[in-house]
Amino acid sequence: MTAVAVLLSMASLVSGCREAIERGLIYHPVRELPGDPSSIGLPFRDVAFPAQDGTRLHGWLVGGRTATTLLWCHGNAGNIGHRLDNIRLFVEQLGVGVFIFDYRGYGRSAGVPTEAGLVSDALGARAALLREGVAADQIVFFGRSLGAAVAIDLALVHPPRALILESPFLSVPAMANRVLPGIGSLLRTRWDSIGKIPRLRAPLLILHGDRDEVVPYAHGQALFAAAPEPKIFYTIGGASHNDTYLAGPDYWDTWRRFLRISATPHG
């Protein structure tokens, strides 16, 4: 979000285009899928399913070597096809299954993105995963960047076996205020993770790159401080916002340890 974009948004608020400009600043969907898991050698199932409000959505279910399945809420840009390399590493490094879905307006999913809509999408994705035969106690919620806020909302409704957040932000207003102090109060979109995370009732892992140029490292630290136990924080040394999963062996060892701990309720 640039200063120019914020100023444009202010002008648009005055002219009555508030909702559209907010959506354009926060969500950056891409419709065309650049590939699918078969293009990297992974068998998968296309899953078409409804959001809680009935909007038609699309996702991929990739099987793993273990019973654990990540329900992945991705970030604000692109679509599920832009996460193929990361999906491959999850399967190879952790042996987990992955269910990644596109929010409304992204990829093959219908509709336009909104805060309430994305929460409805995540609720629908969890229900779809249960229908696919994955047991509730084998589902781990994973959210990166904007997806971390979505995953927190989902976890408050359906406490999971575990919750993993990567590069999470405090709230949309807090992010906007970094660009232009005070502008956050004009935004209706909140994604107020810092206000919600104290109510979390699941083992928590937060991972954040100490060179994140998009979401400040301090946001991850503050969310961790506000969250209840049990919880673990891992600093991804040298990582920026979009290369976290390329950090190396220690990163994957942290995932493995946490997944083992969370297999026993509340570690």
Secondary structure, 3 states (H helix, E strand, C coil): CCHHHHHHHHHHHHHCCHHHHHHHHHCEECCCCCCCHHHHCCCCEEEEEECCCCCEEEEEEECCCCCCEEEEECCCEECHHHHHHHHHHHHHHHCCEEEEEECCCCCCCCCCCCHHHHHHHHHHHHHHHHHCCCCHHHEEEEEECHHHHHHHHHHHHCCCCEEEEECCCCCHHHHHHHHCCCHHHHCCCCCCHHHHHHHCCCCEEEEEECCCCCCCHHHHHHHHHHCCCCEEEEEECCCCCCCHHHCCHHHHHHHHHHHHHHCCCCC
